[in-house]
Amino acid sequence: MVKTLATLLNLFSGLVLIGALVPDMELRQEYRIEPQQYQQLMRLQSLGMDFMQYFQNITLQDLDIPSTRLPSKEDLQCLADMSLWMKGLTTGRYWSLKMIDAWGSIPSGILYLNLVDVGNYGECIKISQDAIRGKYCLVELPFLGLLGVDSSIIRSSKLKIGICFPATCTATHMDTFLNKIVQQALGVTSTAELVNANSCRTNEAQPLDGLTILAIVLLSVFAALALLATLYDYFLCPDQTRLPSLIRVFSIRATSRALFRISQPRSNPNVIDCLHGLRCMSLIWVVFGHEYMFGMVAPNVNRGSVLYWLERPFAQLIVHAVFSVDTFFFLSGLLVVMIALRSMERTKGRLNVPLMYLHRYLRLTPLLAMAILVYMTMIPVLVDGPLDKDGFDDYSKCSRTWFLTLLYVQNYATDDICLGHSWYLSVDMQMYLLSPILLFALYKWGKKAAIGAVILIVLLTIWLFTVMMVKNMSMFVKNVGNGPNGRILYFGTHMHGTPWLIGAVFGYFLHANRGKSFKLNRIAVWSGWVSALVIFFLCEFVLLPYVEWTGPDLSQLSDALYYSLTRIGWPIGLCWVVFACMQGYGGMADSFLSSPLWQPLSKLSYSAYVWHIMIQEINGRRVQTNTYFSNYEMMLKFWADFGFTLLTAYFMYIIIEAPLSGLESLMLPSPKPVISVESKRAATAAPAPQLAEKSPIPQPASDLEAGPAGASSAPPVST
């Protein structure tokens, strides 16, 4: 995720620069392009043809071998294959023409940040003739430097062009050849390496390493167990009441039956139906926001249009999608307090904290551990293309930091978070570990403890405001490149504690007033809804006047006030939404959020959250042409990625999440604080008891109806 923030920072800095180069933007005008320099750069548009003409009679001297050493075997083999290639071009050999035909060139619209021309990747790597195989690589030209722009602002602005060479030539050989072409066309000598060795590809399959084989074996074993249990269930056990518990745990039939079972709203007084809709809508918002993040760093032909897109009102829904995460924290605190206090009343204040911790860890961790293994090993196997290593994040770092993720301390312990989106799980787990302190206090002191929690909310808000002011921190899109930011503000548990605590205090309010009906007149109801909608609107759009690049700058005071106050404003608005829906004042909102159709997705929400980035990474890395950035294109990509996400989530749920959750329930006693009424009712058909143990966004299906351990995983839950 740190790389994610850095990538976006580089993108925004590049956009600001392009804005300075566009006359009608009236931004910084100190950077200008001389016409002669632009014309020189355009000489590289026929890069492949220039290369063919320059090296038509290639010799050993063209390799620029130092006089201090003799040519190596690699040098001579590369030279021999290059000579055959050039000869083939002269005689019109088809494979030779394909090798030069696969080259990219200077793309149209480089001043609009169209910085990539990948050429034809497939045409290059499929060349195999006369013992010569094609090797595809990317050339990275610092084009702004070649245009005479100050090099201090071009660190991320490189032009990427696909090239094709004989496979026996190394990146160093290619770099030597291309430097000669650049020097001839532009009259300058580049001191930087032009050919990125990590981008080079051939058609030769790479052997699978041990971890990749382990991932394939584990997935195969889980799938085989599920298939065998399903066959036993379907053919050998017609009486479902006599189905062995172990078979029920692994049976796809039994798991799917429980997954897709829905109950009508208001059919169970212990279930807050509208939470299903809130959880699912927040999950969709998260995936939709990440889709735009991938889209903005894609090889767009109109990359510069992001500059203008960021000024649009619709863009604020993406820029401020972080409020979806605050919704999850709100749900987590709400469910933990409501269900735990109800259970503590039955047990006279007793709470088996160690067992509660163990249940939650075992519910969350197996799927997360499998995700770490799959992300690290399977993504390279599943993608093939010129940009297959140019993803949004680098999962090779999982080999160094995987254990920090499984300990749920990665948000504080490292800058190299293994799975970027797993920071949420660590924050939610840490809040869950601290929750018994609040639970015991609420049970013993009631309103006094709730008032103490409110005071803590105020103190955390003041702390966030103070930190931003003193350290000059910002999360605003125009200021995000100034000073320290991002990691502390976005990943810190103490920075996200307020939504969770507001949910917890509201959960106590609902618990203390359970069974009570609040009679509100129409003015009060309308006032509540208008207030909530105004809060939501302000959280999303109050900064709209400041996002215009030519508009006023947002002061540090305003920035700090916005970021700290919206952390409490958003969950306060959610309090009214939940309260109104529970009390019958929700109207169309309640009908929508409480629809039974949300229930299956709510059960899959944990798995969908864990796996959606993998689908977006695969689909983002496999592109072999330029893309186009627009809201409509992003919506098309979103529905495609979201559809595959649901299929992946369902598969992982039926072979890993539900079976392991069921095994955990068979081996360990269920902690009383997390048993739900609905789980008891559905125990005979469910593959795993309905225990709530995770967090609202990542939420396993088996935790649908409960969740002291975590609203984090439980859907709209039983209270």
ZATORTI-664065 format. One line per 10 residues: number of its first residue (from 1); their letters; for each residue x negated, y negated, z negated of C-alpha. Coordinates in steps of 0.2 Angstrom, whole numbers, always signed. Example, Ala and Ser with C-alpha at 12.3 -4.5 7.8 and 13.67 -1.06 7.14 Angstrom:
1 = as = -62/+22/-39  -68/+5/-36
***
This chain:
1 = mvktlatlln = +0/+0/+0  -15/-12/-3  -20/-8/+15  -2/-12/+20  -2/-29/+12  -19/-33/+20  -12/-28/+37  +2/-39/+35  -9/-53/+29  -20/-51/+44
11 = lfsglvliga = -4/-51/+55  +2/-67/+47  -15/-76/+49  -15/-71/+67  +2/-78/+69  -2/-95/+61  -17/-96/+72  -7/-93/+88  +5/-106/+82  -9/-118/+81
21 = lvpdmelrqe = -14/-114/+99  +4/-117/+105  +7/-136/+110  +25/-137/+105  +22/-130/+87  +14/-146/+81  +4/-135/+69  -15/-136/+67  -22/-143/+83  -41/-142/+79
31 = yriepqqyqq = -42/-126/+89  -41/-128/+108  -45/-117/+123  -56/-123/+137  -48/-119/+154  -65/-112/+160  -67/-100/+145  -49/-94/+148  -53/-91/+167  -69/-82/+161
41 = lmrlqslgmd = -59/-70/+150  -47/-66/+164  -62/-59/+174  -60/-44/+163  -43/-40/+170  -51/-28/+183  -62/-20/+170  -61/-3/+177  -65/-9/+195  -79/-20/+189
51 = fmqyfqnitl = -87/-5/+179  -86/+6/+195  -94/-6/+206  -108/-11/+193  -113/+7/+189  -111/+14/+207  -129/+19/+207  -132/+22/+189  -149/+26/+183  -158/+30/+167
61 = qdldipstrl = -162/+12/+164  -144/+8/+162  -144/+18/+145  -155/+4/+138  -166/+18/+129  -179/+10/+118  -197/+12/+124  -201/+20/+107  -192/+36/+110  -189/+48/+125
71 = pskedlqcla = -171/+52/+132  -162/+64/+121  -152/+79/+128  -136/+69/+125  -143/+54/+135  -147/+65/+150  -131/+75/+150  -121/+59/+149  -131/+51/+163  -128/+67/+174
81 = dmslwmkglt = -110/+67/+171  -109/+48/+174  -118/+51/+191  -106/+65/+196  -91/+53/+191  -98/+39/+201  -101/+51/+216  -84/+57/+215  -77/+40/+215  -87/+36/+231
91 = tgrywslkmi = -81/+52/+240  -63/+50/+234  -62/+65/+222  -45/+65/+213  -51/+68/+196  -64/+54/+197  -50/+42/+202  -39/+48/+188  -53/+44/+176  -54/+26/+182
101 = dawgsipsgi = -36/+25/+184  -33/+28/+166  -42/+12/+160  -33/-2/+153  -36/-20/+156  -34/-38/+149  -15/-37/+145  -3/-51/+151  +2/-63/+137  -14/-63/+126
111 = lylnlvdvgn = -9/-80/+120  +7/-72/+114  -3/-60/+104  -1/-46/+116  -18/-39/+111  -16/-20/+117  -17/-11/+133  -20/+7/+129  -21/+12/+147  -15/+30/+151
121 = ygecikisqd = -21/+41/+137  -13/+57/+143  -20/+55/+160  -38/+53/+153  -39/+68/+141  -31/+80/+153  -45/+78/+165  -55/+94/+167  -65/+97/+182  -83/+103/+187
131 = airgkyclve = -87/+105/+168  -82/+87/+165  -69/+83/+153  -61/+66/+149  -64/+56/+133  -52/+42/+128  -58/+28/+117  -53/+10/+113  -63/-5/+116  -61/-19/+104
141 = lpflgllgvd = -65/-36/+111  -66/-52/+99  -56/-61/+112  -54/-77/+102  -73/-78/+100  -75/-76/+119  -63/-91/+121  -74/-102/+110  -62/-102/+95  -71/-103/+78
151 = ssiirssklk = -76/-85/+73  -72/-88/+55  -53/-86/+59  -54/-71/+71  -58/-57/+59  -42/-48/+64  -39/-54/+81  -47/-41/+93  -41/-36/+110  -39/-17/+111
161 = igicfpatct = -41/-9/+129  -41/+10/+133  -55/+17/+143  -60/+34/+149  -77/+42/+151  -85/+59/+152  -84/+68/+136  -103/+70/+135  -105/+52/+133  -105/+45/+115
171 = athmdtflnk = -97/+29/+109  -115/+22/+108  -117/+26/+127  -100/+18/+131  -104/+3/+121  -121/+0/+131  -112/+1/+147  -97/-10/+142  -109/-24/+135  -117/-25/+153
181 = ivqqalgvts = -100/-28/+160  -95/-41/+147  -112/-50/+150  -109/-50/+169  -91/-56/+168  -93/-69/+154  -111/-73/+153  -112/-68/+134  -119/-54/+125  -109/-46/+111
191 = taelvnansc = -118/-41/+96  -104/-31/+89  -99/-13/+93  -86/-14/+106  -81/+4/+106  -73/+11/+91  -80/+28/+89  -65/+33/+77  -53/+30/+91  -61/+42/+103
201 = rtneaqpldg = -51/+58/+108  -53/+73/+119  -41/+87/+124  -50/+99/+113  -40/+105/+98  -48/+102/+81  -49/+117/+69  -37/+116/+54  -46/+113/+38  -42/+122/+22
211 = ltilaivlls = -30/+110/+15  -20/+109/+31  -19/+128/+31  -13/+127/+12  +0/+115/+16  +7/+126/+31  +6/+142/+20  +15/+133/+5  +29/+127/+17  +31/+144/+25
221 = vfaalallat = +32/+153/+8  +45/+141/+2  +55/+143/+18  +53/+162/+18  +60/+163/+0  +75/+152/+5  +78/+162/+20  +77/+179/+11  +88/+173/-3  +101/+166/+10
231 = lydyflcpdq = +102/+183/+19  +104/+192/+2  +118/+179/-3  +127/+181/+14  +126/+199/+18  +124/+208/+1  +134/+198/-11  +151/+194/-5  +157/+190/-23  +149/+173/-27
241 = trlpslirvf = +153/+175/-46  +140/+189/-47  +126/+181/-37  +110/+182/-47  +104/+166/-54  +87/+168/-45  +95/+171/-28  +107/+156/-31  +92/+145/-35  +84/+149/-18
251 = siratsralf = +99/+152/-7  +102/+139/+7  +120/+143/+7  +123/+140/-12  +112/+124/-12  +121/+117/+3  +138/+121/-4  +133/+111/-20  +125/+97/-9  +140/+93/+2
261 = risqprsnpn = +153/+96/-12  +162/+79/-15  +174/+73/-28  +187/+60/-26  +185/+43/-35  +192/+42/-52  +193/+61/-53  +181/+61/-67  +181/+47/-81  +163/+51/-85
271 = vidclhglrc = +157/+46/-67  +154/+28/-61  +158/+31/-43  +152/+14/-36  +134/+19/-41  +133/+31/-27  +136/+17/-14  +124/+5/-23  +110/+19/-23  +113/+23/-5
281 = msliwvvfgh = +114/+6/+2  +98/+1/-7  +90/+17/+0  +95/+11/+18  +89/-6/+14  +72/+1/+9  +70/+11/+25  +76/-3/+36  +64/-15/+28  +50/-3/+30
291 = eymfgmvapn = +55/-1/+49  +51/-19/+51  +35/-18/+43  +30/-4/+55  +37/-14/+69  +27/-30/+66  +10/-21/+66  +15/-11/+82  +7/-14/+99  +20/-27/+104
301 = vnrgsvlywl = +20/-36/+120  +28/-51/+111  +19/-50/+94  +18/-69/+93  +37/-69/+93  +36/-63/+75  +31/-81/+71  +48/-87/+76  +57/-72/+70  +51/-76/+52
311 = erpfaqlivh = +61/-93/+53  +77/-84/+56  +90/-82/+42  +92/-63/+46  +73/-61/+43  +76/-66/+25  +85/-49/+22  +69/-40/+27  +57/-52/+19  +66/-51/+2
321 = avfsvdtfff = +71/-32/+4  +61/-31/-13  +78/-34/-21  +83/-16/-16  +70/-10/-28  +76/-21/-42  +93/-12/-39  +85/+4/-42  +77/-2/-58  +94/-9/-64
331 = lsgllvvmia = +102/+8/-60  +88/+17/-69  +90/+7/-85  +109/+8/-85  +110/+27/-83  +96/+30/-96  +105/+20/-109  +123/+26/-106  +120/+44/-105  +107/+45/-119
341 = lrsmertkgr = +117/+35/-131  +132/+46/-128  +122/+62/-131  +114/+54/-146  +131/+51/-154  +135/+70/-152  +118/+75/-160  +119/+62/-173  +104/+52/-167  +92/+66/-162
351 = lnvplmylhr = +83/+65/-146  +70/+79/-141  +58/+66/-133  +44/+79/-128  +57/+90/-119  +65/+75/-111  +48/+70/-104  +44/+87/-98  +60/+89/-89  +58/+73/-80
361 = ylrltpllam = +40/+77/-75  +44/+94/-68  +59/+86/-59  +49/+73/-50  +32/+80/-48  +33/+96/-37  +41/+87/-22  +29/+72/-24  +14/+84/-25  +20/+93/-9
371 = ailvymtmip = +22/+75/-1  +4/+71/-5  -2/+87/+3  +9/+85/+18  +5/+66/+21  -14/+70/+19  -15/+85/+31  +0/+86/+42  +2/+69/+49  -14/+71/+60
381 = vlvdgpldkd = -8/+88/+66  +9/+81/+71  +4/+66/+80  -6/+64/+96  -10/+47/+105  -21/+33/+107  -16/+25/+91  -14/+41/+81  -27/+35/+68  -20/+17/+68
391 = gfddyskcsr = -6/+20/+56  +1/+8/+42  -9/+17/+29  -24/+28/+27  -19/+44/+18  -37/+51/+18  -39/+42/+2  -27/+54/-6  -42/+66/-8  -49/+53/-21
401 = twfltllyvq = -33/+47/-30  -20/+61/-29  -22/+65/-47  -18/+47/-52  -1/+48/-42  +3/+64/-51  -1/+56/-68  +10/+41/-62  -3/+28/-66  -8/+23/-49
411 = nyatddiclg = +0/+6/-50  -13/+1/-63  -28/+13/-60  -33/+11/-42  -32/-1/-27  -31/+15/-16  -14/+21/-20  -12/+38/-11  +6/+36/-6  +10/+17/-5
421 = hswylsvdmq = +28/+19/-9  +25/+30/-24  +21/+14/-34  +40/+14/-38  +39/+31/-46  +25/+26/-57  +34/+10/-63  +50/+20/-66  +41/+34/-75  +32/+22/-86
431 = myllspillf = +48/+13/-91  +56/+30/-94  +42/+35/-106  +45/+19/-116  +64/+21/-116  +65/+31/-132  +59/+16/-141  +74/+6/-135  +86/+21/-137  +82/+24/-155
441 = alykwgkkaa = +84/+5/-158  +100/+4/-149  +107/+19/-158  +102/+12/-176  +104/-6/-174  +116/-8/-160  +119/-27/-155  +104/-32/-164  +93/-21/-154  +102/-27/-138
451 = igavilivll = +99/-45/-143  +80/-40/-145  +80/-33/-128  +87/-49/-121  +74/-59/-130  +61/-47/-122  +69/-51/-105  +66/-69/-108  +48/-67/-113  +44/-56/-98
461 = tiwlftvmmv = +52/-69/-87  +41/-83/-95  +26/-72/-94  +29/-69/-75  +31/-88/-72  +15/-92/-82  +4/-79/-73  +10/-86/-56  +7/-104/-62  -10/-101/-70
471 = knmsmfvknv = -17/-89/-57  -10/-98/-43  -1/-82/-37  +12/-81/-23  +23/-69/-14  +30/-82/-2  +26/-78/+16  +18/-94/+20  +7/-94/+5  +3/-76/+3
481 = gngpngrily = -14/-78/+10  -19/-91/-4  -26/-84/-20  -24/-68/-28  -7/-60/-26  +2/-44/-21  -5/-30/-32  -2/-38/-49  +15/-46/-45  +22/-31/-35
491 = fgthmhgtpw = +15/-16/-44  +14/-20/-62  +27/-12/-73  +28/-27/-84  +32/-37/-69  +47/-26/-65  +53/-23/-82  +67/-36/-82  +79/-28/-70  +77/-11/-79
501 = ligavfgyfl = +80/-20/-96  +95/-29/-89  +102/-13/-83  +99/-5/-100  +107/-20/-110  +122/-18/-98  +122/+0/-101  +124/-3/-119  +138/-15/-116  +147/-2/-106
511 = hanrgksfkl = +144/+12/-119  +150/+1/-133  +166/-3/-124  +169/+14/-116  +187/+17/-114  +192/-1/-116  +201/-10/-102  +198/-28/-99  +212/-38/-93  +206/-53/-82
521 = nriavwsgwv = +217/-65/-73  +214/-69/-55  +204/-85/-59  +192/-75/-69  +190/-61/-56  +187/-74/-42  +175/-83/-53  +165/-67/-56  +164/-62/-38  +160/-80/-32
531 = salvifflce = +146/-81/-45  +139/-64/-40  +139/-68/-22  +131/-85/-25  +117/-77/-35  +114/-64/-21  +115/-78/-7  +103/-89/-17  +91/-74/-20  +90/-71/-1
541 = fvllpyvewt = +92/-88/+7  +87/-102/-5  +69/-102/+3  +75/-103/+21  +71/-122/+23  +53/-118/+18  +50/-103/+30  +49/-114/+45  +31/-116/+50  +33/-135/+53
551 = gpdlsqlsda = +44/-137/+38  +40/-143/+20  +28/-132/+10  +34/-123/-6  +26/-130/-21  +18/-118/-34  +31/-123/-47  +45/-119/-35  +37/-103/-30  +35/-97/-48
561 = lyysltrigw = +52/-102/-53  +60/-93/-38  +50/-76/-41  +53/-76/-59  +71/-81/-60  +77/-70/-46  +70/-55/-55  +84/-58/-68  +97/-66/-56  +99/-51/-45
571 = piglcwvvfa = +102/-38/-58  +114/-50/-67  +124/-51/-51  +124/-32/-50  +131/-31/-68  +147/-40/-62  +149/-28/-46  +148/-13/-57  +159/-20/-71  +172/-26/-58
581 = cmqgyggmad = +172/-9/-49  +174/+0/-65  +188/-11/-72  +198/-10/-55  +194/-28/-49  +182/-22/-35  +194/-22/-21  +186/-18/-4  +169/-18/-12  +174/-4/-24
591 = sflssplwqp = +183/+6/-10  +167/+5/+0  +154/+9/-14  +165/+22/-22  +168/+32/-6  +165/+50/-8  +155/+50/+8  +141/+43/-1  +139/+57/-13  +129/+69/-2
601 = lsklsysayv = +116/+56/+3  +115/+50/-15  +110/+68/-19  +97/+67/-6  +91/+50/-10  +75/+56/-19  +69/+67/-5  +74/+54/+8  +64/+41/-1  +48/+52/-3
611 = whimiqeing = +48/+57/+16  +55/+42/+25  +37/+34/+27  +30/+50/+35  +44/+50/+48  +40/+31/+52  +21/+34/+52  +23/+49/+64  +34/+39/+76  +23/+24/+74
621 = rrvqtntyfs = +7/+33/+78  +13/+43/+93  +17/+28/+104  +7/+28/+121  +13/+12/+128  +16/-6/+122  +32/-9/+112  +44/-24/+111  +49/-33/+95  +67/-38/+92
631 = nyemmlkfwa = +81/-35/+79  +90/-24/+91  +74/-13/+95  +71/-12/+76  +89/-6/+73  +87/+7/+87  +71/+13/+79  +79/+13/+62  +93/+24/+66  +81/+36/+75
641 = dfgftlltay = +69/+37/+60  +83/+37/+47  +91/+52/+56  +75/+62/+56  +72/+56/+38  +89/+64/+33  +85/+80/+42  +68/+81/+34  +75/+77/+17  +88/+90/+18
651 = fmyiiieapl = +75/+103/+23  +63/+99/+9  +78/+98/-3  +84/+116/+1  +67/+124/+1  +58/+114/-12  +67/+102/-23  +83/+111/-27  +74/+128/-30  +61/+121/-41
661 = sgleslmlps = +73/+111/-50  +84/+127/-53  +69/+137/-59  +64/+123/-71  +82/+124/-78  +81/+143/-80  +64/+143/-89  +67/+128/-100  +81/+123/-111  +92/+109/-105
671 = pkpvisvesk = +89/+93/-116  +105/+88/-123  +103/+70/-119  +104/+73/-101  +118/+86/-99  +132/+79/-88  +150/+84/-88  +150/+86/-70  +135/+97/-70  +145/+109/-82
681 = raataapapq = +159/+109/-70  +149/+114/-55  +136/+125/-63  +143/+141/-55  +140/+134/-37  +126/+122/-39  +108/+129/-36  +102/+119/-51  +111/+111/-66  +116/+93/-64
691 = laekspipqp = +103/+84/-74  +98/+67/-71  +79/+65/-72  +72/+53/-60  +75/+36/-52  +89/+29/-43  +80/+28/-27  +71/+44/-27  +84/+55/-33  +86/+73/-32
701 = asdleagpag = +103/+80/-28  +103/+91/-44  +103/+75/-54  +118/+68/-46  +129/+66/-62  +117/+62/-76  +101/+54/-80  +94/+48/-97  +78/+54/-90  +81/+43/-76
711 = assappvst = +93/+33/-67  +78/+35/-56  +84/+51/-49  +102/+52/-53  +115/+45/-42  +130/+36/-48  +131/+45/-63  +141/+52/-77  +142/+42/-92
***
